[in-house]
Amino acid sequence: MKQKLLKIYFKFFWFLAKKYLKKQQAIVIWITWSVWKTTTRMIIYDILKDNLKDKKIYTSNKNFNWELWLSFSILEIDKYTPSFFWVIKVIFLSLKRGFFTKKSYDVILLEYWIDHIWEMDFLLSITNPDFSIITKIDNVHSLQMWWKDNIAFEKYKLSKNTKKVSYLNIADEYFSKYFDEIVQNKVLYTTNTLLNDKLKTWLKIWKNNETYSTIFWENIKFYKDENNLPKTSFEFYFENKYVFLINSNSLQEENIWYMSIWIHLLNHLYHSFYNKSFFEDIDILDINLELQPSRFSIFPWINTSILLDSSYNWAPESQKQVLDNFINLKNNLYSDYEIILCLWEMRELWDYTKMEHEKLAKNIKNFENIFLVWKSMQEFVIPLLPQAKFFRNSKILWQNLKDFLQKNNDKKYLILFKWSQNTIFLEEAVKEVLGKVDDKNFLCRQEKYWIEIKNNFFNK
């Protein structure tokens, strides 16, 4: 009975979302895969709203990306308060918007997030996107999907059902398997630095194939601003031709990869809206992103130490890339700083849990100051890292971290906080060592709803 009612509930919002989206007549951009979905979505949102100022660009400020929440994103419902009265309110609000609201956006950015077979079909039944982006597969949700092949089969349905252009990552292990099945225009990019050079040769290899094109970048450079905080610059290339130099406040290589996608997509939209190229008359493009909280956020600390907060998520591919970015940052700009790693366990990996945590242990074995939280870290990582310190929860970690920093206040540190979730809340450890109290507003899960949950958890 409960499942039948839930299905009716989903179908109700599905109907209103389809009706509302048809009324908008908006360009739909959808993103899927295992990692970097939200970051990618927020990068394009920043770039589009800054460069299409006379157009209305919308994306949810929440991670509303599965069956029910996708409908909420389309209906511009971006608040969640689990209660009976909230459900009643959102039903009436959705009816109003579905039947009476006028056009409110020209472009909408959505995420496809699935964790079981056939879910993608339900999401696609709402609408097929004009543009789609495949990021990269990972082992998350492997139990629900049984194995990686099923994840890939489901998620590549997005590209197959895209109306205009599909952006495909050649670094994804399933890229070549599904390449020929995607018949509309394809733009190839990479999230692997080693493969970036390969893109430069693909035009020559497939020069007679008119269904795809390539984008890539070169000459990434790190530099410091006047506040000792890091910045990056890189050159953007399209079809083997240099386009312009990009300066950004983003430090992550994967963000640079995705910035390249979005600049290329912005050019498509420019042609659609204004019948001209965005690339005309631009030599240097400055991009200042406003990413969601706790996604490689940077905070200054005492003695010019730097805190990097990436405590929002947990996927193995994400942790590996964040660690690589962190080390690149140290090597390029902060070579005289010591490193502190504050890490929690990775979840929803099921049969891959032991393997992925042992991989992590090997990747960080040469670091001295390592603070770890939760059970999988204790079971699989601590035995391989005798120098690491284990703590039962984040509150105990932050107390020990503060003591450590006070005893060593004559040194400069580059401190990384990575991964968080229910019962971990590593962002609360970040909060305790921030140099400025107001910076807590840039951490994840600071809404009243979450603060109450955390207080109950830590006060048990």
Secondary structure, 3 states (H helix, E strand, C coil): CHHHHHHHHHHHHHHHHHHHHHHHCCEEEEEECCCCHHHHHHHHHHHHHHHCCCCCEEECCCCCCCHHHHHHHHCCCCCCCCCHHHHHHHHHHHHHHHHCCCCCCCEEEEEECCCCCCHHHHHHCCCCCCEEEECCCCCCCHHHHCCHHHHHHHHHHHHHCCCCEEEEECCCCCHHHHHHHCCCEEEEECCCHHHHHHHHHHHHHCCCCCCEEEEEEEEEEEEECCCCCEEEEEEEEECCEEEEEEEECCCCHHHHHHHHHHHHHHHHHHHHHHCCCCCCCCCEEEECCCCCCCCCEEEECHHHCEEEEECCCCCHHHHHHHHHHHHHHHHHHCCCCEEEEEEECCCCCHHHHHHHHHHHHHHCCCCCEEEEECHHHHHHHHHHCCCCEEECCHHHHHHHHHHHHHHCCCCCEEEEEECCCCCCCCHHHHHHHCCCHHHHHHCCCCCHHHHHHHHHHHCC
